[in-house]
Structure formats: C-alpha cells, structure tokens
Amino acid sequence: MKVNTTCTLSVKFTIDWDGSSGDQVIIGAYYGNGQFGLNGNSRPIIDGGNTILSNNNPLVGSNNETYTTIKNLKDKMQKVNELSTD
C-alpha cells in the first residue's frame, strides 16, 4: 500500500495463502516503483469506517499462514509494526 495514503475497507483483509522460503508473502508499504518501506514517509492508513471487528482484531491480518509478513501499516484501531509467521 502506498505511503501517505488511506485505504478504506468494509471487511477485514485476511491473508489466507502461504508463502515459501524463496517466495514470501509481504503486505506493507511502498514509496516508489519497487521501493518498499517508509523512506521517511507516513505509514499507509487502513480505515475500516464502520466495520465492526471482534476481540480488537486488526483490519489486516493472517490466518497463521507460513512465510507471511505484515508491516509498516497503521489502522484506526492499532498500529501494525510487523507480524511475521515463518
């Protein structure tokens, strides 16, 4: 998701596929063509609007898939620094 932007979701975004040691799934921020990370910019904001989630779950998550990383995102409920499952 592009830095300094807001993405509005009406449902939770769940990663339900596995990566591999040679081809990991990474959901996070980018600042240019093929340039991943923040590079001094603000984290992309994930806005759930009126979406109701149970148990304070984040708007972006994983079902414990292997070789999956979520990083450098911010949602309205909590900051997502990095969640990694290997």
Buried (B, 14 or more C-beta within 10 A) or exposed (E): BEBEEEBEBEEBBEBEEBBEEEEBBBBBBBBEEEEEBBEEBEBBBBEBEEBEBEEEEBBBBBEEBBBBBBBBBBBEBEEBEEBEBE
